[in-house]
Amino acid sequence: MKPDKVLSLIGLATKAGKTASGEFCTEKEVKAGRARLVIVAEDASDNTKKKFQNMCDFYEVPIRYYDDKNALGHSMGKEFRASLAILDEGFSKSILKQLDT
């Protein structure tokens, strides 16, 4: 049940226009200070994980590793996605609550 809840929250945030996906857009939002949460697929490359971990540590943005690229992309109505940024505080808190319990 929990995974469905997280993916549906990502879907809702996407429909509300509160997400940025893909490496370039996610990085841009983090550096611009708009990202409230970064989610990276667990099956993303080690290089991608390290890059986002270091960036999120530096910019003090929470980061979580979750599910796989296909599930993340599918929840956003797109092809596979290795990374995405949640741009809304409310969606961010809801997703973190689901992931951290």
N, C-alpha and C positions, 0 to 999 in steps of 0.2 A: 504493500500500500504506500509506504513512504516514497519509493522511487517515482511512482506515478504522480504523487503530489508535487514533488520538486519539478518534474518535467512539465506538468500542467501549469505551474507558476511561471516557468520560463516561457511557455507558450502565451500565457496571458500578458506577460511583460512585453513580449514581442509584438502582440496585437496592439498594445497600447503605445508602441513606438519607444519603449524604454530599454531596448537592448542594442548592442553593437556586436556583430559577430565576425569571425575571421581574424587572423593574426594582426593584420595591419590596422583594422578599425578598433580592435580591442586595445592595442598598444596606444593608438592615438587618443582614445578616451581616458585611459589611465594617466597618460602624460598631461592631458588637458585638465585633469582633476575632476572629471565628471563621473568616472566609474565608482560605483559603491560596492561592487563585488565582482570578482573575476572567477569564472568557472572554466577549468581546463579538463578535457577528456582524459580519463585514466590511460587510454591507449595512445595518447599523443606521444610524440618522440621525446626522448630524454632532453634533447636540446631545447625543445619548445617549453617543456615543464620548467627547466632551469631558468630560461629567459624570463618567463612570466613570474616565477618565484622571486627572482632577484628584483625585477621591476616593481612588483607589488610590495616587497619589503621596503624598498627605497621610497615609494610614494605612499606607503602606509594604507594600502588597499587590501581588504581581506581576500584571500584566494582559497579555493576549494577544488579538489580533484574529484570528478564525478562521472560515472557511467562511461559510455564510449562515444566515439565521434558520430556514429550513425544515430544514436538515441538523442544526442544533443541537437544535431541538425534536424532530425525529424520533429522534435518538439517545437522547433522554430519554423517549421514548414519549408525547410531548405534541404539541400544536400548535406553531406556530413560536415560537421564543424568541430575543429579541435579546441577552439577557445571562444568565449563570449564574455561580454561585460554587461552587468545589470546597472542601469543608469538611474534607477529610482530607489530612494531610501526605503520606502515601504516594501517593495518587492524584495529588495536585498535582505531586509530583516526577516521577512517571511521565509525566504529560501534558507537563510542561515539557521533559523529556528528548526526547520525540517532536517537539515543536514547535521546539525550538532546535537540532536537528541538521540 
